[in-house]
């Protein structure tokens, strides 16, 4: 395209389309990746991200939409439990116009009359918010932060984390992306009882799913 980004049928090009479903540039040289990211941000006024996944540096725009994922997960939880509140990231600028936008989780909660809390820090005030709710379970899905022990002790029964990999494989960030990058034949979902380490809690249940040749990050 006009940006000169690599969108060819090369192996790395096809892989990037599967992983990101967005415009991309792949290079083995970090300095070149930095130059491309700076150029993209200047021309489009949109944040560019650089990820290192051996042996390439990937420059990408934005992140995949998760509205459908958020809606389906929250609807399933609501079917079986009383959802007394949701916690999500604060509103932040997004897109070319840098318009202040809410997360899909917040949008769903407002539409379903569920209380929303958007802490900047997981501090004493946040702990008090959770304690007031007298929660039985705390369910974490793609929150992006490790919860301290004082928060994990608040639920009556358990703090649970829904992680999109077959733990202990692919702990941490981007487990679906790594499964695709490494050519895995299957992946899945793991529910764990959280502790203060990264995705290392007791496994409660797992469900496997086959990775088909046509699958990408959104279909998985």
Buried (B, 14 or more C-beta within 10 A) or exposed (E): EEBEBBBEEEEBBEBBBBBBBBBBBBBEEEEEBBEBBEBBEEEBEBBBBBBEBEEBBBBBBBEBEBEEBBBEBBEEBEEEEEBEBBBBBEEEEBEEEEEEEBBBBBBBBEEEEBEBBBBEEBEEEBBEBBEEBEBEEBBBBBBEEBBEEEBBEBBEEBBBBBBBBBBEBBBEEBBBBBBBBEEBEEBBBBBBBBBEEEBEBEBEEBEEEEBEEEBBBBEB
